[in-house]
Amino acid sequence: MIHADTNAKRFTLHTDHTSYAMAVDGQGRLLHLGYGPRADCFRLPDAPHNDPGCHPDLLPQEWPAPGMGDNHMPFFQPEFADGVIAADLRFAGAAVEPGKYGLPGLPAFRDCPGAETLRITLQDTMGLRVTLLYGVLPDCDLITRAAVIENTGTAPLTLRGVPSAVLDFARHDLDLITFDGAWAGERTLHRAAVRPGVQSVGSVGGIPTHAHNPFVVLCSPDAGENAGQCWGAALVYSGNYRIQAESAAAGIRLSMGIEPFRFAWTLAPGESFAAPEAAFVYSGQGFGAMSRRFHQAIRSHLIPPRWADMAAPRPVLLNSWEACYFNFDEDRLLELARAARQAHADLFVLDDGWFRGRNADNSSLGDWAADPVKLPGGVAGLCRKINDLGLAFGIWVEPEAVSPNSDLYRAHPDWALQIPGRPTLEIRNQYVLDFSRKEVRQGIWQQLCALLDSCPVRYLKWDMNRSLANVYSAALPAARQGEVYHRYVLGVYEMQQQLTRRYPDLLLENCAGGGARFDCGMLYYSPQIWTSDNTDALDRQSIQYGTSFCYPPCVMGAHYSTVPNHTTGRTASVEARMAAALSGTFGFELDLTAYTPQQIRQLHPFVQFYRDHGALLRGGELYRLLPPDGHGAAWAVAAPDGSEAVVFAAGRVLDGRCLTLPFAAAGRHYTARALYTGGGSEAAFAGEELQLLGLPLPQVRGDLPGYLCWLKAD
Ligand code: DGJ
């Protein structure tokens, strides 16, 4: 519910459990009053805000602008035609609307029953208007923000930095949690107290990259999984970004938006620019509750509605990558598909290596037609044979990439991002296509449509194996090169939107050399993203743990792979590998043709487990029970009413200890059915027992042992 008192100029956004309050001061500045537990009354800050002598630097401002005495590092940088970079923005009006706003051309959380929008307009007398958009999704405790900047003057205006949101905290004692890493080690949690000055994460690589994720948490120093205050902040964007915490005189300021480096967007009179959305959840009960609210919002109101909630089961797939890499022909693929069928998979995914001349990573990207040697019957011929085996068919593409050794590049060398007169950088032997250009997108779009129309393709993996470099567009004049990075992202969004419109039943999975573009922006178009190229069951614990702070299990691509693991060389038990894979979008990625019929039969109960409990695993609430410590972890997915749950554990935590289950319902009796290769076990517990004493974990030794258990209340 949004409460707007237009006389007193006070505005409060209420979700079921949280409130966010603002007020306009005597000088027309929009001040932030607080964001925390649900409350009806927020005081104006103690600072003498109506005193003209009060230093603006001390004011918590909803949209701080440069040149007006606010000495924080400025994010918003409007440059007027006369060279002035300053704005004096004063309150000019507000309106509450039913429903959640949308942002044309940009991903954003979707409208839903009970959602509302608050628009607050701030005006500068020199011809600049800022409309702040606030969205409220009450049942998920989600508050979103975005902003539209309009040139209301008579001369061009250049935006050199535009935040999506700025949030002031009138305290200095907060920790900042970020999710960082590298290829095969994405989104590892790092926590540290916010120090005086600026700390930031972000990207200048055109995609978020493996290094940091566009999601952070600020929290009280005592915050933990089940207690303490925390504020999660996600940017719904997939390009260059910056999220920064600045600790200065009056407290901590969190700012987030498109990275200002190499951003410059010129608005002619009357034109406007929409900043991507930022989304926030506050929890007074620690990280677990915060994550569960984000998860609910993402799976119900962000991913494509076709795949939202528990509605549509996701297929159990087998992906050919770790089984074949580039080395296959049709016979080999059919052999693998037959083994996939024997393992009870639903869908066969042909990964990289299927198109004209692609036998290694050094050619052919951009030529999206079947290699005649590997696939004499074309993709359609293979698809028919896969379908005849009783499997649906899916395929891999990398639409934004082009190999120097490709027909596409030979025909259109100017389509690649490149700086005139300078050598163009190859990364993984490939260039990046200039997706900011319509004709480039159209060229790829036609090829994609030809592929997808040629046969019933049920799943598409959209990969992106490098970051952007040599960023310069042949289609824009020198003065507008600062638009290229953002226009590139808009181009990717446009094509993914077209895909979801034209092929509504297509299951799209995004990927970027593993998880280098794992963000809320991509999730608007694809209900799942490949989490990491590292499928090792132990490493996946920390990768999926970090990922789960914002993103729900049902969006994390996770596959059961072979041992020794191809990335780490480590050996893990079937149960541990199954626990990792079943905690995401379950599938296989290994050479099942090397398995005996008996070994394949051992996998059946786990596939059946996924089919039986898929709705719970996709739509249930995640509890991180024991955080990964490099040796093991435990977690669970539970129905909101505690009536059933799946408990997972792997590693040295399987030492006979008892695992307390906070979601177990008192007064109910549970049957616990553990699943092992070649068997299972059953035991009964009272809800109180599970809550207070815990579920006894078995004592298992050996190569990374694992444990899966389904709990059902009477
Ligand atoms: C990177 C992806 O993350 C892998 O799963 C695989 O698709 C390769 N690219 C193919 O080149």
Residues whose N, C-alpha, C, O or C-beta is under 5 A from the ligand:
A	BS01	DGJ	W321 D351 D352 C511 G513 G514 D533
